Amino acid sequence: MKIFLVIALVVCTGCQANLFYADEPKPQLQQLTDAFRSYFERAKIRTSQHGQEINQYTTNLKEQMDPLAKDLMTKITKGVDVLRKRIEEEVSTVRCALKPYIEYVTSPFEKGVDYIRESLDFEDLKATVLQKSEELRESLEQGVKELQAKLEPPT
């Protein structure tokens, strides 16, 4: 048995066979490009897996959040309706409480407007304005005639 082992050792060393490097060694550039491609293939696989996980998480989150969002919107809508009714009641209460004060403040102005409306007869005012404008027109025509007479050369 020892003889076979020695013969095998002599044969292997004699022919300079390299059992570990059966293929021709690759140049460094080839090794670098292979390592680069291998790295990016693994990175691509990882990113696609992460992308799938993220998509799964977002769909799960959306499925969980949709009922909560609907519930929140119904609560907000109910709250807004309650607040609107309460504000309307408060405004009507304040309006009723302020009505006597508003009437007290505005009544003198209304009386003054009524007095002015009664004291001014718009038809009489219109007639007076027309009469005065006619008198003014006649006066102007007479003044223009006198001015023309003064400006004409004596013949």
C-alpha positions as a LaTeX table, in Angstrom:
\begin{tabular}{lrrr}
\hline
Residue & $x$ (\AA) & $y$ (\AA) & $z$ (\AA) \\
\hline
Met1 & 0.00 & 0.00 & 0.00 \\
Lys2 & 2.85 & 2.33 & 0.77 \\
Ile3 & 4.27 & 1.58 & $-2.61$ \\
Phe4 & 1.14 & 2.73 & $-4.41$ \\
Leu5 & 1.16 & 5.91 & $-2.45$ \\
Val6 & 4.78 & 6.60 & $-3.30$ \\
Ile7 & 4.16 & 5.88 & $-7.00$ \\
Ala8 & 1.19 & 8.18 & $-7.07$ \\
Leu9 & 3.24 & 10.89 & $-5.42$ \\
Val10 & 6.08 & 10.46 & $-7.92$ \\
Val11 & 3.69 & 10.57 & $-10.85$ \\
Cys12 & 1.99 & 13.70 & $-9.63$ \\
Thr13 & 5.21 & 15.54 & $-8.90$ \\
Gly14 & 6.97 & 14.22 & $-11.94$ \\
Cys15 & 4.43 & 15.52 & $-14.43$ \\
Gln16 & 4.03 & 18.75 & $-12.45$ \\
Ala17 & 0.30 & 18.25 & $-12.31$ \\
Asn18 & $-1.57$ & 20.74 & $-10.26$ \\
Leu19 & $-4.70$ & 19.15 & $-8.85$ \\
Phe20 & $-5.97$ & 22.41 & $-7.31$ \\
Tyr21 & $-5.74$ & 24.41 & $-10.53$ \\
Ala22 & $-7.17$ & 22.11 & $-13.16$ \\
Asp23 & $-8.04$ & 25.10 & $-15.34$ \\
Glu24 & $-5.71$ & 27.79 & $-16.48$ \\
Pro25 & $-5.54$ & 30.64 & $-13.94$ \\
Lys26 & $-7.67$ & 33.72 & $-14.82$ \\
Pro27 & $-6.07$ & 37.12 & $-15.23$ \\
Gln28 & $-6.75$ & 39.71 & $-12.52$ \\
Leu29 & $-9.00$ & 41.80 & $-14.76$ \\
Gln30 & $-11.22$ & 38.81 & $-15.44$ \\
Gln31 & $-11.36$ & 37.98 & $-11.73$ \\
Leu32 & $-12.28$ & 41.58 & $-10.96$ \\
Thr33 & $-15.08$ & 41.69 & $-13.54$ \\
Asp34 & $-16.43$ & 38.35 & $-12.32$ \\
Ala35 & $-16.46$ & 39.59 & $-8.74$ \\
Phe36 & $-18.12$ & 42.86 & $-9.85$ \\
Arg37 & $-20.87$ & 41.01 & $-11.76$ \\
Ser38 & $-21.40$ & 38.61 & $-8.89$ \\
Tyr39 & $-21.73$ & 41.51 & $-6.43$ \\
Phe40 & $-24.28$ & 43.35 & $-8.56$ \\
Glu41 & $-26.31$ & 40.21 & $-9.21$ \\
Arg42 & $-26.56$ & 39.61 & $-5.47$ \\
Ala43 & $-27.40$ & 43.30 & $-4.90$ \\
Lys44 & $-30.09$ & 43.15 & $-7.59$ \\
Ile45 & $-31.63$ & 40.09 & $-5.98$ \\
Arg46 & $-31.55$ & 41.75 & $-2.56$ \\
Thr47 & $-33.12$ & 44.99 & $-3.82$ \\
Ser48 & $-35.91$ & 43.11 & $-5.58$ \\
Gln49 & $-36.55$ & 41.15 & $-2.40$ \\
His50 & $-36.55$ & 44.38 & $-0.36$ \\
Gly51 & $-38.85$ & 46.01 & $-2.91$ \\
Gln52 & $-41.28$ & 43.12 & $-2.63$ \\
Glu53 & $-41.16$ & 43.33 & 1.15 \\
Ile54 & $-41.80$ & 47.07 & 1.05 \\
Asn55 & $-44.73$ & 46.60 & $-1.32$ \\
Gln56 & $-46.14$ & 43.94 & 0.96 \\
Tyr57 & $-45.76$ & 46.20 & 4.01 \\
Thr58 & $-47.43$ & 49.13 & 2.25 \\
Thr59 & $-50.38$ & 47.03 & 1.11 \\
Asn60 & $-50.78$ & 45.61 & 4.62 \\
Leu61 & $-50.56$ & 49.09 & 6.11 \\
Lys62 & $-53.10$ & 50.45 & 3.65 \\
Glu63 & $-55.48$ & 47.59 & 4.40 \\
Gln64 & $-55.16$ & 48.31 & 8.10 \\
Met65 & $-55.44$ & 52.11 & 7.73 \\
Asp66 & $-58.47$ & 52.26 & 5.40 \\
Pro67 & $-61.03$ & 51.30 & 8.06 \\
Leu68 & $-59.37$ & 53.61 & 10.57 \\
Ala69 & $-59.45$ & 56.51 & 8.12 \\
Lys70 & $-63.13$ & 55.91 & 7.35 \\
Asp71 & $-63.92$ & 55.75 & 11.05 \\
Leu72 & $-61.99$ & 58.95 & 11.68 \\
Met73 & $-63.80$ & 60.75 & 8.85 \\
Thr74 & $-67.22$ & 59.73 & 10.22 \\
Lys75 & $-66.23$ & 60.95 & 13.69 \\
Ile76 & $-64.96$ & 64.25 & 12.29 \\
Thr77 & $-68.13$ & 64.72 & 10.22 \\
Lys78 & $-70.33$ & 64.07 & 13.25 \\
Gly79 & $-68.24$ & 66.46 & 15.34 \\
Val80 & $-68.50$ & 69.18 & 12.70 \\
Asp81 & $-72.28$ & 68.76 & 12.51 \\
Val82 & $-72.60$ & 69.02 & 16.29 \\
Leu83 & $-70.38$ & 72.12 & 16.36 \\
Arg84 & $-72.31$ & 73.76 & 13.52 \\
Lys85 & $-75.64$ & 73.23 & 15.32 \\
Arg86 & $-74.22$ & 74.54 & 18.57 \\
Ile87 & $-72.78$ & 77.65 & 16.88 \\
Glu88 & $-76.11$ & 78.32 & 15.13 \\
Glu89 & $-77.90$ & 78.09 & 18.49 \\
Glu90 & $-75.38$ & 80.43 & 20.11 \\
Val91 & $-75.65$ & 82.96 & 17.28 \\
Ser92 & $-79.44$ & 82.96 & 17.44 \\
Thr93 & $-79.28$ & 83.43 & 21.22 \\
Val94 & $-76.89$ & 86.37 & 20.85 \\
Arg95 & $-79.04$ & 87.85 & 18.07 \\
Cys96 & $-82.13$ & 87.67 & 20.29 \\
Ala97 & $-80.24$ & 89.20 & 23.21 \\
Leu98 & $-78.90$ & 92.08 & 21.07 \\
Lys99 & $-82.16$ & 92.85 & 19.23 \\
Pro100 & $-83.41$ & 95.47 & 21.74 \\
Tyr101 & $-80.04$ & 97.24 & 21.73 \\
Ile102 & $-79.89$ & 97.25 & 17.95 \\
Glu103 & $-83.40$ & 98.73 & 17.77 \\
Tyr104 & $-82.47$ & 101.35 & 20.37 \\
Val105 & $-79.39$ & 102.40 & 18.42 \\
Thr106 & $-80.97$ & 102.37 & 14.97 \\
Ser107 & $-84.31$ & 103.98 & 15.85 \\
Pro108 & $-82.98$ & 107.59 & 15.89 \\
Phe109 & $-81.46$ & 107.07 & 12.48 \\
Glu110 & $-84.69$ & 105.63 & 11.12 \\
Lys111 & $-86.63$ & 108.57 & 12.54 \\
Gly112 & $-84.17$ & 110.98 & 10.92 \\
Val113 & $-84.49$ & 109.24 & 7.58 \\
Asp114 & $-88.28$ & 109.31 & 7.84 \\
Tyr115 & $-88.20$ & 113.04 & 8.69 \\
Ile116 & $-85.96$ & 113.82 & 5.74 \\
Arg117 & $-88.12$ & 111.72 & 3.44 \\
Glu118 & $-91.27$ & 113.53 & 4.62 \\
Ser119 & $-89.73$ & 117.01 & 4.56 \\
Leu120 & $-88.30$ & 116.61 & 1.07 \\
Asp121 & $-90.81$ & 116.31 & $-1.66$ \\
Phe122 & $-88.81$ & 115.17 & $-4.61$ \\
Glu123 & $-91.36$ & 116.42 & $-7.12$ \\
Asp124 & $-91.25$ & 119.93 & $-5.63$ \\
Leu125 & $-87.47$ & 119.78 & $-5.55$ \\
Lys126 & $-87.36$ & 118.70 & $-9.18$ \\
Ala127 & $-89.72$ & 121.51 & $-10.19$ \\
Thr128 & $-87.64$ & 124.05 & $-8.29$ \\
Val129 & $-84.41$ & 122.86 & $-9.91$ \\
Leu130 & $-85.98$ & 123.04 & $-13.38$ \\
Gln131 & $-87.32$ & 126.53 & $-12.77$ \\
Lys132 & $-83.99$ & 127.80 & $-11.47$ \\
Ser133 & $-82.08$ & 126.19 & $-14.37$ \\
Glu134 & $-84.49$ & 127.86 & $-16.87$ \\
Glu135 & $-83.96$ & 131.22 & $-15.20$ \\
Leu136 & $-80.19$ & 130.69 & $-15.28$ \\
Arg137 & $-80.33$ & 129.78 & $-18.99$ \\
Glu138 & $-82.33$ & 132.89 & $-19.84$ \\
Ser139 & $-79.94$ & 135.05 & $-17.82$ \\
Leu140 & $-76.96$ & 133.52 & $-19.63$ \\
Glu141 & $-78.57$ & 134.06 & $-23.05$ \\
Gln142 & $-79.21$ & 137.72 & $-22.24$ \\
Gly143 & $-75.58$ & 138.12 & $-21.02$ \\
Val144 & $-74.26$ & 136.48 & $-24.22$ \\
Lys145 & $-76.38$ & 138.81 & $-26.39$ \\
Glu146 & $-75.11$ & 141.87 & $-24.54$ \\
Leu147 & $-71.52$ & 140.65 & $-24.87$ \\
Gln148 & $-71.98$ & 140.08 & $-28.60$ \\
Ala149 & $-73.44$ & 143.55 & $-28.99$ \\
Lys150 & $-70.45$ & 145.09 & $-27.26$ \\
Leu151 & $-67.98$ & 143.11 & $-29.35$ \\
Glu152 & $-69.52$ & 143.94 & $-32.75$ \\
Pro153 & $-67.75$ & 146.73 & $-34.53$ \\
Pro154 & $-69.80$ & 149.91 & $-34.95$ \\
Thr155 & $-71.09$ & 150.36 & $-38.44$ \\
\hline
\end{tabular}
